[in-house]
Amino acid sequence: ILINASLYIASNMPLRLEVKRKLLARSDRVKSMDLHPKEPWMLVSLYNGNVHIWNHETQALVKSFEVTDLPVRASKFVVRKSWIVTGSDDMCVRVFNYNTLEKVHSFEAHTDYIRSIVVHPTQPYILTSSDDMLIKLWDWEKKWQCSQVFEGHSHYVMAVVLNPKDSNQFASASLDRTIKVWQLGSNHANFTLEGHEKGINSLDYFQGGDKPYLISGADDRQVKVWDYQNKSCVQSLEGHAQNVTAVVFHPELPIVLTGSEDGTVRIWHANTYRLETTLNYGLERVWCIGHLRGSNDICIGYDEGSVMVKLGREEPAVSMDSGGKIIWAKHSEIQQANLKVLADMEVHDGERLPLAVKDMGSCEIYPQTISHNPNGRFVVVCGDGEYIIYTAMALRNKAFGSAQEFVWAADSSEYAVREGSTKVKLFKNFKEKKSFKPEFGAEGLYGGHLLGVRGGGSLSFYDWESLELIRRIEIFVKHVYWNDSGELLCLVSDESYFILHYKAGAVQQALASNQGVDEDGVELAFDVTGEIAETVKTGLWVGDCLIYTNSVNRLNYYVGGEIVTISHLDRPMYVLGYMPKDNRVYLSDKELNIVSYMVQLSVLEYQTAIMRKDFETADKVLPTIPHEQRTRVAHFLEKQGFKTQALAVSTDVDHKFELALQLKDVRAAYELAKRSESDSKWKHLAEMAMSRCQFGLALECLHHAQDHGGLLLLATSAGDAATLEKLTDNARTDGQHNISFMGLFLLGKLEECLEVLISTKRLPEAAFFARTYLPSQMARVVQLWKESLCSVNPKAAQALADPSEYENLFPDLKPSQEAESYLKGERAVLRPAADYPNVQSTAERCVLREVEESSNFALDGGKGQQQALPVEEELSLELDVDVDLDNIDTEDIDLDAEEDLLH
């Protein structure tokens, strides 16, 4: 769908009219187009009977549907009803809901092809014109009743257009070579305009200013501008090589657009009627041009598709001086407003300011830019390839001349102009003092403390007085902003902006000694202090703080590497200026609605002082900063590395606590945690205390945080039985049974461990725990388990063996119970951790054997150790030491004779 197309633009463009293609869509022949005022939609009706809706921002086809199999020559949005109204060669008007594409209504409106449809801006009316030579008025609130028929043309009625200044008046164009002006409610035309030699295809009303003008295009290849009050032709525009099919007065710019079957769209100056630009996208014949009030966008319909084009820039021509006076241009009219009238009013962020507007007169040129000089005494208007300097108070002409661009110096009496792409002139006190031709050309001009000239893909800075090259930087810039001191500047490119520090002292020294100077100027002239991947639309400096709007409609300010968002904007806004006494930054939208947002001057001054390392000034400014703004200042200080000062300044407890942790300030962190009573703060402080081996503090913090897991870790690591015992009680109260169980187990309180399992209905685990550690409790636990299981699965409950009933199934039950009693005494004694190396591991012990040996020892009255000796050793105690038991002669002994054995 998107293709490359050739675009031919005339070289002589005094209007500096930027032309940017937003969409090119291939399709069948386009017969009519319309733009939606709220959605980014372009409505296209085609010769093949289809209707398309394109999103010109995403370049996607949003909706497409077939109306009929015949050409659809007219289509319009009816926004307040969410409709599309179409007129086609089957003589029918159809109404569709553009959200659902459901057909709302359809009726036969004429007896021949329908050529044009217009929608009344306030009434429930549409007007249709047709090859049946009639114009009809339809009322959709009266079930699409035909309220009026306008007769008078003797040939096809090709176009109808409503007067934007009087919605009850409309004009029509016909192939009978006439234009007729009508009034709703009257059956006869008010008057007829004649002058074309062939049929008229298109016409439009002039929308701006007081000019009562109509424009028409005809098959005689001419475009005519008419004064409908004087009923006379005021200008004829010639140049098209074929029939003129579309004409438009642009609603926002001082231009006329005309389209022709020669495939071109010509753009003419609306005041001088000079040809400014010619567009040719190579899509064959032009059939229609669409536009929208309040927008610079236009759409063009061709034989082979449609094109969406943005003309000029949407940034309004408006300027504000340091005293709060705002001057702007509405078309060629200059108006003024003063912010001082709001002094006693309560102003809210983002609200439109109710300013009293004063008309100052009409400008001789069409203003494309307006700017005050630094002291606000003069204002310059630039446009149409010329500039005019006026006094700001009374708009009296002070100086004028030719200029494509105009910029002021930091010195209010100096300025520079760019007359073309090669020459720059400098003026002082309204008199030319110097001119020069930059080596790399002059494609753009930037004012401020140094004169900036863009050319050849680079930006060159020159000294205003000597015109010496200070530094050439390889960058394509869109804007350059200097702060008041001349030490900082912002270079804005397409996708990012750069903060540079200008070292005036180093430059003077280098130029004086001619050291460190090369073909690109002084090497040490600038230091890059910041690069931010964000697109700046408009901006200004307040001290060392850059306030700007970006491409995603946010109002931010940058200072010292930190970006602070002041507000999210609901539409594109343009920064005008900052009023220190109001602590507010002022912005305008493209409709010249002025709004403001609070930005505390004391905050900006403090941050500026910190950046300049002027701590004495910062300390003086700090008390003037409102309490609610101090945390923002503290974040700034933290980012600059002044964390101790940030801790002192911040009013946010959470932020202060974080800073105290970073600074390892235990006392401050403890007081803040105590004040907020936040579990998370106590935990963080406990971690820091443990890392610093302050275990007493860590223990207190963990108790405050009720961090049972942490307390378990600390108590067991320290071998603190008292803490562990207290923990088990608290954990059981708080329902943390795992912690309670583990603590009791480590304390040797197995009976209580069993009760924890029973109380939490963990009866299977309780039964196995009893089997392992407390066999005397097995019968009780198994009985509880069976009772619990019986309600769920009686058969499974019956399958459980009770030791008291089936002793044969538990052969080691009695020894196990003896072992339980044997070990109970050991469990009662909590041995210190220092005994660990000398204590035999449980895995290495055989408790049942220990129990058995212990029993034998008790029965022998304490001689159990002798009975445990081997037989040979026991016998050897009764015999002489010389007796060899292995060599005793037993030959004469009768083992059956009892008396021999006794002897």
Disulfide bonds with the S-S distance in Angstrom:
none
